[in-house]
Amino acid sequence: MRDSQARTTYLKDYRPPPFTIETTDLEFNLYEDYVLVVAKLLIKPNDGSDEPAPNALTLQGHELELRSLLINGRSLESDQFLMDDDSITIPGLSDLLEKPQQQFIVEIHTRIEPQKNTALEGLYKSKKIFCTQCEAEGFRRITYYLDRPDVMSRFTTTIRAEREKYPVLLSNGNNINSGIDEKNPDRHWVTWEDPFKKPSYLFALVAGDLVSLDDTFVTCSGQKVKLQIFVEEKDLDKCDHAMLSLKNAMAWDEEVYGREYDLEVYMIVAVDDFNMGAMENKGLNIFNTSCVLANPSTTSDSAFQRVEGVVAHEYFHNWSGNRVTCRDWFQLSLKEGFTVFRDSEFSADMGSRTVKRVEDVNFLKTVQFAEDAGPMAHSVRPDSYMEISNFYTVTVYEKGAEVVRMLSLI
């Protein structure tokens, strides 16, 4: 029986992870009723931990069907590991590895059913599109992992699916290879490689029948970046403003912060059933369509401004959140509050600084002040939480941005 009692996580209890994951190689075989996932993790003891690595490895996982588990190519029997509703533990590592090793490979085969994933965390299906939402703890619904923001790894992802239904297969980083399945010509595959280490909450995957608005941006060092906004065909005529906003944000970040984009391609995918406004997954942002689509004949001025602000916010996360990320979730406002400040300054430079400031203060007074005056009041950096999903508040975002603004004026 699952223990439903709420558990409180305290900042004072933070400890560095005993292990790190140097590389993460993922393979997804997508089918209509299920997905087979193979994860190969190169794990080593954490040099940054003050304590010696334990003789057991615990990985987080939720609602997964484990098909097989291997260490250094050796399959483990069911009595060689322990499972509960939220984790898997491999005890006696020294015996399994036979001799002390600085690193070892854990291979995990799981089966998941995205079409039944009503939590909309991890990998799920939005109509006919596979997509992911892994912040804050969604990746553990895909495979067993050290699912915490201070474990950063280099990801390589291969996606396999039916060509006709899923012609577009996307993940983080750069597209390094693709082809037709040799055993089944109706299926194809694409491999993506992210050269920069990232935590699991920034992983993304999208597969579906999508079209894209394409453009390019030349960075300050002369690098040519391909820009793509993927949508359903019916929405293609509503992407121009989002593309212009993206290019303006890239130029502004170079000019104001000296931050240049660092991959060959930057992609945005708009999904109707996305459970957040937008998510800054490295190189592959996933948006709710309401935050991307805008047409002059049907969209208000305020909605145009919202698209501009949200597109810029997610792009700015490439540095304030992705390349420089949180140690733990108590530092959430360091990435979100700071990035809200950055997108506010961008919007002020794109329009009227006075009008933007009045709008921000009005929102703060009507929404955030009310939160501070009510039972949900909390600090920008709380000392504890019971459910991390409840941590995404106007206090962490908007009040956090005002703290950053104050610091910027000192």
ZAMARGU-4260 file (C-alpha; in steps of 0.2 Angstrom, whole numbers, plus 5000, padded with zeros to 4 digits):
<rodrens>
0) 5000/5000/5000 | 5006/5017/4995 | 5010/5028/5010 | 4999/5044/5008 | 5006/5053/5022
5) 5014/5070/5017 | 5032/5072/5020 | 5041/5089/5023 | 5057/5093/5014 | 5069/5104/5024
10) 5082/5115/5017 | 5093/5111/5033 | 5093/5093/5028 | 5101/5096/5011 | 5116/5085/5007
15) 5126/5083/4991 | 5121/5067/4981 | 5133/5052/4985 | 5134/5048/4966 | 5133/5058/4950
20) 5128/5053/4932 | 5142/5058/4920 | 5132/5053/4904 | 5114/5048/4901 | 5110/5038/4885
25) 5091/5036/4882 | 5082/5026/4869 | 5063/5028/4866 | 5053/5016/4856 | 5036/5025/4854
30) 5020/5014/4850 | 5002/5019/4851 | 4998/5010/4868 | 5015/5010/4876 | 5033/5016/4876
35) 5049/5006/4879 | 5063/5016/4887 | 5081/5010/4889 | 5092/5021/4899 | 5111/5018/4901
40) 5118/5029/4915 | 5137/5031/4918 | 5138/5033/4937 | 5152/5038/4948 | 5155/5043/4966
45) 5152/5061/4969 | 5169/5070/4972 | 5159/5085/4979 | 5152/5075/4993 | 5160/5076/5010
50) 5155/5058/5014 | 5161/5042/5006 | 5150/5034/4993 | 5138/5022/5001 | 5137/5003/4996
55) 5120/5005/4989 | 5113/5015/4975 | 5095/5022/4976 | 5086/5029/4960 | 5069/5038/4960
60) 5055/5031/4949 | 5036/5032/4949 | 5023/5022/4940 | 5036/5013/4930 | 5035/4995/4924
65) 5053/4988/4926 | 5058/4975/4913 | 5076/4973/4917 | 5090/4980/4927 | 5109/4978/4923
70) 5125/4984/4930 | 5141/4984/4919 | 5131/4972/4907 | 5126/4960/4920 | 5108/4957/4923
75) 5102/4958/4941 | 5089/4945/4948 | 5074/4951/4957 | 5082/4947/4974 | 5097/4959/4970
80) 5087/4975/4971 | 5073/4983/4982 | 5058/4992/4975 | 5045/5003/4982 | 5032/5015/4974
85) 5045/5029/4972 | 5062/5021/4971 | 5073/5007/4967 | 5088/5002/4978 | 5103/4992/4973
90) 5112/4986/4989 | 5129/4978/4990 | 5137/4988/4975 | 5155/4982/4980 | 5149/4964/4978
95) 5140/4967/4962 | 5155/4976/4954 | 5167/4963/4960 | 5181/4975/4962 | 5182/4994/4967
100) 5178/5005/4952 | 5178/5023/4950 | 5163/5022/4938 | 5150/5009/4932 | 5136/5008/4920
105) 5118/5005/4925 | 5106/5000/4911 | 5087/5001/4915 | 5073/4995/4904 | 5056/5001/4908
110) 5039/5002/4900 | 5027/5016/4902 | 5010/5021/4895 | 5010/5040/4891 | 4992/5039/4884
115) 4986/5035/4902 | 4997/5048/4910 | 4984/5060/4917 | 4996/5069/4928 | 5004/5077/4913
120) 5021/5075/4921 | 5035/5065/4913 | 5031/5058/4895 | 5012/5060/4891 | 5001/5061/4875
125) 4993/5077/4870 | 4980/5072/4857 | 4991/5064/4844 | 5007/5072/4850 | 5020/5064/4863
130) 5028/5077/4874 | 5036/5079/4891 | 5035/5090/4906 | 5049/5085/4918 | 5050/5100/4930
135) 5051/5098/4945 | 5050/5079/4947 | 5043/5072/4931 | 5058/5063/4924 | 5056/5049/4937
140) 5040/5045/4928 | 5051/5041/4912 | 5065/5030/4920 | 5073/5027/4936 | 5086/5041/4939
145) 5094/5053/4952 | 5080/5065/4949 | 5087/5081/4957 | 5093/5097/4950 | 5111/5095/4957
150) 5114/5080/4947 | 5119/5086/4930 | 5123/5074/4915 | 5126/5075/4896 | 5111/5067/4887
155) 5111/5058/4871 | 5093/5053/4865 | 5087/5042/4851 | 5069/5042/4847 | 5060/5028/4836
160) 5043/5029/4830 | 5031/5026/4815 | 5036/5038/4801 | 5018/5042/4795 | 5011/5047/4812
165) 5026/5054/4820 | 5037/5062/4806 | 5044/5075/4818 | 5055/5068/4832 | 5063/5081/4844
170) 5074/5081/4859 | 5087/5092/4867 | 5103/5098/4859 | 5109/5095/4841 | 5102/5083/4828
175) 5117/5071/4825 | 5110/5057/4816 | 5094/5050/4809 | 5088/5036/4797 | 5075/5022/4793
180) 5073/5007/4804 | 5082/4993/4795 | 5070/4980/4802 | 5054/4990/4799 | 5054/5003/4785
185) 5038/5011/4792 | 5048/5017/4807 | 5062/5030/4808 | 5074/5036/4821 | 5083/5052/4826
190) 5097/5055/4838 | 5100/5071/4848 | 5115/5076/4858 | 5116/5089/4871 | 5134/5094/4873
195) 5131/5103/4890 | 5127/5095/4906 | 5110/5098/4913 | 5098/5091/4927 | 5085/5079/4922
200) 5071/5092/4924 | 5077/5100/4908 | 5075/5084/4898 | 5062/5086/4883 | 5055/5075/4870
205) 5042/5079/4857 | 5035/5067/4843 | 5021/5071/4831 | 5014/5077/4815 | 5019/5095/4816
210) 5025/5109/4804 | 5037/5123/4808 | 5040/5141/4805 | 5059/5142/4801 | 5071/5157/4803
215) 5089/5160/4807 | 5098/5171/4819 | 5117/5176/4818 | 5125/5178/4835 | 5138/5191/4840
220) 5152/5179/4836 | 5145/5174/4819 | 5137/5158/4823 | 5121/5154/4812 | 5107/5147/4823
225) 5092/5139/4816 | 5076/5144/4824 | 5060/5133/4823 | 5043/5135/4830 | 5033/5119/4828
230) 5014/5119/4828 | 4999/5110/4821 | 4997/5115/4803 | 4981/5125/4807 | 4991/5136/4818
235) 5006/5140/4807 | 4999/5158/4802 | 5000/5163/4820 | 5018/5161/4824 | 5026/5176/4816
240) 5025/5187/4832 | 5033/5173/4843 | 5047/5172/4830 | 5050/5191/4830 | 5050/5191/4849
245) 5063/5177/4850 | 5075/5185/4838 | 5073/5202/4848 | 5076/5192/4864 | 5092/5184/4858
250) 5099/5201/4852 | 5094/5209/4868 | 5103/5196/4879 | 5119/5198/4869 | 5118/5217/4870
255) 5113/5219/4889 | 5120/5203/4897 | 5133/5197/4884 | 5125/5180/4883 | 5126/5171/4866
260) 5116/5156/4862 | 5126/5140/4862 | 5118/5127/4851 | 5115/5125/4832 | 5096/5125/4834
265) 5083/5133/4845 | 5066/5125/4845 | 5049/5130/4852 | 5034/5117/4851 | 5016/5123/4855
270) 5004/5110/4863 | 4986/5113/4867 | 4986/5102/4883 | 5003/5108/4890 | 5000/5110/4909
275) 5011/5125/4912 | 5012/5141/4902 | 5029/5136/4895 | 5045/5126/4899 | 5063/5131/4896
280) 5070/5113/4892 | 5087/5116/4885 | 5086/5120/4866 | 5068/5113/4865 | 5055/5124/4874
285) 5038/5117/4875 | 5023/5130/4876 | 5005/5130/4879 | 4998/5137/4863 | 4991/5152/4872
290) 5008/5158/4875 | 5014/5157/4857 | 5000/5159/4845 | 4995/5177/4840 | 4986/5184/4825
295) 4982/5202/4822 | 4964/5199/4817 | 4959/5189/4833 | 4973/5193/4846 | 4972/5208/4858
300) 4987/5220/4862 | 4989/5212/4879 | 4990/5195/4872 | 5003/5200/4860 | 5013/5207/4874
305) 5011/5191/4884 | 5018/5181/4870 | 5033/5193/4869 | 5036/5192/4887 | 5034/5173/4889
310) 5045/5169/4873 | 5058/5180/4880 | 5057/5173/4898 | 5060/5155/4892 | 5074/5160/4880
315) 5083/5170/4894 | 5082/5154/4905 | 5095/5146/4893 | 5108/5155/4904 | 5098/5160/4920
320) 5091/5142/4924 | 5099/5130/4911 | 5118/5133/4910 | 5118/5140/4927 | 5104/5130/4937
325) 5098/5127/4955 | 5107/5117/4968 | 5091/5112/4975 | 5072/5118/4974 | 5074/5130/4988
330) 5084/5140/4975 | 5070/5141/4963 | 5068/5160/4964 | 5087/5162/4959 | 5082/5156/4942
335) 5064/5161/4941 | 5064/5178/4950 | 5080/5183/4941 | 5073/5178/4924 | 5056/5187/4928
340) 5067/5202/4931 | 5076/5200/4915 | 5060/5198/4904 | 5053/5213/4913 | 5068/5223/4908
345) 5067/5216/4890 | 5049/5221/4888 | 5052/5238/4895 | 5066/5241/4882 | 5054/5234/4868
350) 5040/5246/4873 | 5037/5259/4887 | 5047/5257/4902 | 5035/5268/4912 | 5020/5258/4907
355) 5028/5241/4910 | 5033/5246/4927 | 5016/5252/4932 | 5009/5235/4925 | 5021/5225/4936
360) 5018/5235/4952 | 4999/5234/4949 | 5001/5215/4947 | 5012/5214/4963 | 4999/5224/4973
365) 4984/5215/4968 | 4990/5197/4967 | 5007/5195/4977 | 5002/5206/4991 | 4986/5196/4993
370) 4996/5180/4994 | 5008/5188/5007 | 4992/5193/5017 | 4984/5176/5017 | 4987/5158/5023
375) 4998/5154/5009 | 5011/5168/5014 | 5029/5162/5012 | 5046/5169/5010 | 5055/5170/4993
380) 5066/5156/4999 | 5056/5145/5011 | 5064/5134/5023 | 5053/5119/5019 | 5040/5112/5008
385) 5028/5097/5007 | 5024/5097/4988 | 5037/5105/4976 | 5023/5108/4963 | 5015/5121/4975
390) 5032/5131/4976 | 5028/5139/4959 | 5020/5155/4966 | 5019/5174/4963 | 5030/5176/4978
395) 5044/5165/4971 | 5042/5173/4954 | 5036/5191/4955 | 5042/5195/4973 | 5058/5186/4969
400) 5060/5198/4954 | 5058/5213/4965 | 5072/5207/4976 | 5083/5205/4961 | 5078/5223/4955
405) 5083/5230/4973 | 5100/5221/4972 | 5103/5228/4954 | 5100/5246/4961 | 5112/5245/4975
</rodrens>
